[in-house]
Amino acid sequence: MRRVLIGAGGHANEVISQIGEELPMYVDDEYQTENTKPISELDFTECEVLIAIGDSQRRKEMVEKLPSNTQYFTFIHPTALILNKNIKIGEGSFIGAYSILTTNIVIGKHALLNRMNHVGHDCVIGDYLSMMPSAIISGNCIINNCFYLGTNSSIREKIDICDNVIIGLNSGVVKNINKSGTYAGVPVKKIK
């Protein structure tokens, strides 16, 4: 089966550079350019797909638009350290260069770990995780769906986070988050 990307922005270009091969990029028909192909022309029975969209919610919306029989591939960069066989990564995920996953970790479908991300021991993370460069999740965290962790942000150990949370760049999470929204600062405070 041939591999294709859905998406054509900056993240899609980073994915291609880390995979190390030119993959065709597909977008919604109305956004087609000379460098992309329209999704309406994609034969989902002949390919495996990776959604190369950095935003967790938009990635989820795209998955929900695709046919139910869509097959997804997961890419793990050769420099990523998967330190234990007790790690589960859901379909359609991207684990970028120099990321580290330690032990006893479950990560849901369509996750995006950018460059140099760390996930500590005994974490359970839902679908549509987005970690931007150098973001860190410490051990024993429970993180729900559609979570976005900005560049250089970190989460202290033993933290629970609900669905639909965005953490701004250079932020620190030191307490549980039980309300959806956007948070920033050290320690984080809800800003939206």
Backbone torsions as a table, in degrees:
resi	resn	phi	psi	omega
1	MET	NA	140.0	177.8
2	ARG	-83.2	152.0	-179.6
3	ARG	-104.1	139.3	178.9
4	VAL	-136.7	158.4	174.4
5	LEU	-107.5	146.7	166.9
6	ILE	-110.8	117.4	-174.3
7	GLY	129.4	153.6	-178.0
8	ALA	-148.0	12.9	-179.1
9	GLY	-86.3	-160.6	-178.7
10	GLY	-58.8	-42.7	-179.6
11	HIS	-64.4	-41.6	178.6
12	ALA	-59.3	-40.4	178.1
13	ASN	-66.3	-36.6	175.3
14	GLU	-65.8	-39.9	178.1
15	VAL	-59.5	-47.9	179.9
16	ILE	-59.8	-42.3	-178.7
17	SER	-66.1	-34.0	179.8
18	GLN	-79.4	-33.7	175.8
19	ILE	-68.1	-33.5	176.0
20	GLY	84.3	18.7	175.2
21	GLU	-147.2	151.8	178.6
22	GLU	-77.2	115.7	175.4
23	LEU	-109.2	142.8	177.2
24	PRO	-65.4	142.5	-179.9
25	MET	-109.7	129.1	179.4
26	TYR	-114.2	144.6	179.0
27	VAL	-137.4	166.2	171.7
28	ASP	-52.5	142.5	-173.0
29	ASP	-51.1	-39.6	-176.3
30	GLU	-69.4	-13.9	-178.9
31	TYR	-105.4	7.3	-176.3
32	GLN	-60.9	140.5	175.6
33	THR	-128.6	-176.5	178.9
34	GLU	-68.5	-17.1	-179.6
35	ASN	-97.5	-1.9	-177.1
36	THR	-127.8	171.3	176.9
37	LYS	-123.2	152.1	-179.7
38	PRO	-78.7	140.1	179.4
39	ILE	-57.4	-32.1	-178.2
40	SER	-60.6	-20.8	179.2
41	GLU	-92.2	-1.3	-175.4
42	LEU	-82.9	126.8	175.1
43	ASP	-92.4	103.7	-174.4
44	PHE	-71.0	-9.4	177.4
45	THR	-84.4	-9.5	-175.7
46	GLU	-115.7	9.7	-176.1
47	CYS	-148.3	162.9	169.7
48	GLU	-112.2	143.4	-169.5
49	VAL	-118.8	145.5	166.4
50	LEU	-125.9	126.3	178.0
51	ILE	-82.2	109.7	-175.9
52	ALA	-101.6	63.6	178.6
53	ILE	-124.8	124.1	-173.3
54	GLY	-70.5	-30.6	-176.8
55	ASP	-78.3	125.3	-176.4
56	SER	-57.2	-48.0	-176.5
57	GLN	-66.5	-41.8	178.5
58	ARG	-67.5	-34.4	176.5
59	ARG	-64.7	-43.2	178.0
60	LYS	-61.8	-45.3	179.6
61	GLU	-60.6	-38.5	178.9
62	MET	-66.6	-44.1	178.6
63	VAL	-59.2	-41.1	-179.1
64	GLU	-67.1	-24.1	178.9
65	LYS	-81.6	-23.4	-175.0
66	LEU	-78.9	158.8	178.6
67	PRO	-58.3	149.0	-177.2
68	SER	-65.3	-21.4	179.8
69	ASN	-91.1	10.7	179.3
70	THR	-60.7	133.5	176.5
71	GLN	-101.3	135.4	-176.7
72	TYR	-114.6	148.3	172.3
73	PHE	-112.3	153.8	175.7
74	THR	-111.8	137.6	178.1
75	PHE	-117.6	129.0	174.7
76	ILE	-120.8	117.8	-177.6
77	HIS	-61.6	142.6	-178.1
78	PRO	-60.0	-22.3	179.1
79	THR	-87.9	-8.2	178.2
80	ALA	-68.4	141.1	178.9
81	LEU	-104.2	111.3	173.5
82	ILE	-103.6	100.6	-164.6
83	LEU	-83.2	-5.2	-175.1
84	ASN	-152.1	147.5	177.7
85	LYS	-72.9	-10.6	-178.5
86	ASN	-85.8	38.3	-178.9
87	ILE	-122.1	129.0	179.4
88	LYS	-115.7	129.3	179.7
89	ILE	-123.8	126.2	-177.2
90	GLY	-70.0	163.3	-178.3
91	GLU	-61.7	153.3	175.9
92	GLY	72.2	21.8	-176.0
93	SER	-98.6	157.0	179.3
94	PHE	-127.4	119.0	177.8
95	ILE	-112.4	108.9	-170.7
96	GLY	-81.2	177.4	-175.0
97	ALA	-56.7	136.0	174.3
98	TYR	62.8	20.1	173.2
99	SER	-77.6	153.8	-179.2
100	ILE	-130.0	126.2	172.2
101	LEU	-119.9	123.2	-169.9
102	THR	-84.6	-82.4	-175.6
103	THR	-154.2	152.2	176.7
104	ASN	52.7	56.0	-177.0
105	ILE	-120.2	137.9	171.5
106	VAL	-120.9	123.5	176.9
107	ILE	-121.8	130.7	-176.6
108	GLY	-71.6	-168.0	-177.0
109	LYS	-72.4	153.1	171.1
110	HIS	55.7	41.6	176.4
111	ALA	-81.5	152.0	175.8
112	LEU	-129.4	109.4	169.9
113	LEU	-107.5	115.1	-173.0
114	ASN	-73.1	-125.5	179.2
115	ARG	-102.5	138.7	172.5
116	MET	57.0	41.6	174.3
117	ASN	-90.7	150.5	177.2
118	HIS	-126.4	136.1	172.0
119	VAL	-126.4	123.2	-176.5
120	GLY	-82.8	177.7	-174.5
121	HIS	-59.5	148.3	169.6
122	ASP	59.4	33.2	175.8
123	CYS	-92.0	143.8	172.7
124	VAL	-123.1	117.9	-172.8
125	ILE	-126.3	134.8	-177.7
126	GLY	-75.6	-165.3	-179.3
127	ASP	-77.3	154.3	173.2
128	TYR	65.5	39.2	171.8
129	LEU	-70.3	136.5	171.8
130	SER	-127.9	116.9	175.6
131	MET	-116.1	121.8	179.7
132	MET	-85.6	170.8	-171.1
133	PRO	-50.8	134.5	175.1
134	SER	65.4	19.6	175.4
135	ALA	-80.6	148.7	-174.5
136	ILE	-132.9	133.2	170.9
137	ILE	-114.2	117.6	-179.8
138	SER	-76.7	176.5	-172.9
139	GLY	-67.5	159.6	174.9
140	ASN	59.3	35.3	177.1
141	CYS	-99.2	146.7	173.2
142	ILE	-119.0	115.9	-175.5
143	ILE	-125.3	129.0	-176.6
144	ASN	-86.2	-164.4	-171.5
145	ASN	-74.2	155.1	175.9
146	CYS	54.4	57.5	178.3
147	PHE	-107.9	132.2	-179.2
148	TYR	-122.2	123.9	-179.4
149	LEU	-116.5	112.8	-173.9
150	GLY	-67.4	165.0	-179.3
151	THR	-51.6	134.1	177.4
152	ASN	61.3	20.0	177.3
153	SER	-94.2	159.8	-179.5
154	SER	-144.7	157.3	179.2
155	ILE	-122.7	127.0	177.3
156	ARG	-64.2	161.0	179.0
157	GLU	-66.7	155.5	175.8
158	LYS	61.4	43.6	179.2
159	ILE	-109.9	140.5	172.9
160	ASP	-110.8	136.4	-179.5
161	ILE	-133.8	132.4	-177.9
162	CYS	-77.1	-179.0	176.8
163	ASP	-64.4	156.2	168.3
164	ASN	57.2	57.7	178.4
165	VAL	-121.7	136.7	174.3
166	ILE	-117.0	129.4	175.3
167	ILE	-110.4	122.8	-178.3
168	GLY	-68.3	167.7	-176.8
169	LEU	-66.9	152.1	179.4
170	ASN	57.3	34.9	-177.5
171	SER	-107.5	161.1	178.4
172	GLY	-130.0	123.8	179.1
173	VAL	-98.5	117.0	-177.8
174	VAL	-120.3	-4.2	177.6
175	LYS	-135.6	156.8	176.9
176	ASN	-56.3	149.2	174.9
177	ILE	-118.9	117.6	-177.7
178	ASN	-119.1	12.6	174.3
179	LYS	-130.1	130.6	178.1
180	SER	-60.0	152.2	177.2
181	GLY	149.9	-170.0	179.2
182	THR	-108.9	132.1	-176.3
183	TYR	-127.3	148.0	177.6
184	ALA	-154.8	161.5	176.0
185	GLY	104.8	179.3	177.6
186	VAL	-133.2	108.2	-9.0
187	PRO	-71.5	161.3	-175.5
188	VAL	-64.4	147.5	171.8
189	LYS	-132.4	148.5	179.3
190	LYS	-69.1	127.9	-179.7
191	ILE	-116.1	-10.7	-179.1
192	LYS	-154.7	NA	NA
